[in-house]
Amino acid sequence: QSGRKETVLDLAKFVDKGVQVKLTGGRQVVGTLKGYDQLLNLVLDEAVEHLRDADDPLKTTDQKRSLGLIVCRGTAVMLVAPTDGTDEISNPFLQPDGA
């Protein structure tokens, strides 16, 4: 044992692939992962931020903002997910209006 902590995520398999990153504060960015380090600092290329609804900050809108090449600080990263192989589904817990 070297005494060093290893990252739980193995991001090597996601390099040069599309990823979705959720950050603290509710920001959501999609881009191509170009690099990372042990502190989970991420370098994303062709990054696009999905803007949130002004009335309901928990919802994202269809509006997007192009960011280009960015660095996401590891302390702000909450979630990293691949964009390939994921689909958005309807909420299974939503009650019908008649119920």
C-alpha positions as CSV (number, residue, x, y, z in Angstrom):
1,Q,0.0,0.0,0.0
2,S,1.4,3.3,-1.0
3,G,-1.0,5.2,1.2
4,R,-2.4,7.2,-1.7
5,K,-6.1,7.2,-2.5
6,E,-7.0,6.2,-6.0
7,T,-9.9,7.7,-7.8
8,V,-13.1,5.6,-7.7
9,L,-13.8,6.5,-11.3
10,D,-11.6,5.1,-14.1
11,L,-12.0,7.9,-16.7
12,A,-9.4,6.4,-19.1
13,K,-12.1,4.6,-21.0
14,F,-14.0,7.9,-21.6
15,V,-11.1,9.9,-23.0
16,D,-11.9,11.3,-26.5
17,K,-15.6,10.3,-26.0
18,G,-18.6,12.4,-25.2
19,V,-19.5,12.9,-21.5
20,Q,-22.1,14.7,-19.5
21,V,-20.9,16.5,-16.4
22,K,-23.1,17.9,-13.7
23,L,-21.5,20.5,-11.5
24,T,-22.3,21.9,-8.0
25,G,-24.8,24.8,-8.4
26,G,-26.8,22.9,-11.0
27,R,-24.8,23.6,-14.1
28,Q,-24.8,20.9,-16.7
29,V,-22.1,20.6,-19.4
30,V,-21.7,18.1,-22.3
31,G,-18.4,17.8,-24.2
32,T,-15.6,15.5,-25.3
33,L,-13.3,14.4,-22.4
34,K,-9.7,15.3,-23.4
35,G,-8.0,14.8,-20.0
36,Y,-8.3,14.4,-16.3
37,D,-6.2,14.1,-13.2
38,Q,-6.4,12.4,-9.8
39,L,-8.3,15.3,-8.3
40,L,-11.1,14.9,-10.9
41,N,-10.2,18.1,-12.8
42,L,-11.6,17.5,-16.2
43,V,-10.7,19.0,-19.6
44,L,-13.6,19.1,-22.0
45,D,-13.5,20.1,-25.7
46,E,-16.4,21.4,-27.7
47,A,-18.3,21.9,-24.4
48,V,-21.9,23.0,-24.4
49,E,-23.8,24.2,-21.3
50,H,-27.5,23.4,-21.0
51,L,-29.1,26.5,-19.5
52,R,-31.6,26.3,-16.7
53,D,-35.1,27.6,-16.5
54,A,-35.3,31.0,-14.8
55,D,-38.6,30.1,-13.1
56,D,-37.6,26.6,-12.0
57,P,-33.8,26.3,-11.5
58,L,-34.2,22.5,-11.2
59,K,-35.2,22.2,-14.9
60,T,-32.9,22.6,-17.9
61,T,-34.3,24.3,-21.0
62,D,-33.6,23.7,-24.7
63,Q,-31.3,26.7,-24.7
64,K,-27.6,25.9,-25.0
65,R,-24.4,28.0,-24.7
66,S,-21.3,27.0,-26.5
67,L,-18.2,27.1,-24.2
68,G,-15.5,25.5,-26.4
69,L,-12.4,24.1,-24.5
70,I,-12.9,24.3,-20.7
71,V,-11.5,22.9,-17.4
72,C,-14.0,21.7,-14.8
73,R,-12.5,21.9,-11.4
74,G,-12.7,18.6,-9.6
75,T,-14.2,20.0,-6.4
76,A,-17.2,21.2,-8.5
77,V,-17.8,17.9,-10.3
78,M,-20.8,15.9,-9.0
79,L,-21.5,13.5,-11.8
80,V,-19.7,12.2,-14.9
81,A,-21.7,10.1,-17.3
82,P,-21.1,8.9,-20.9
83,T,-23.4,10.4,-23.6
84,D,-23.3,7.2,-25.7
85,G,-25.7,4.6,-24.5
86,T,-27.9,6.8,-22.4
87,D,-31.4,7.9,-23.3
88,E,-33.8,10.2,-21.4
89,I,-37.0,8.4,-20.3
90,S,-40.3,9.7,-18.9
91,N,-40.7,9.9,-15.2
92,P,-42.2,6.6,-14.0
93,F,-43.3,8.2,-10.7
94,L,-45.4,10.9,-12.2
95,Q,-49.1,10.5,-11.3
96,P,-51.7,10.8,-14.1
97,D,-53.9,13.8,-13.8
98,G,-57.0,11.7,-13.0
99,A,-55.5,9.9,-10.0
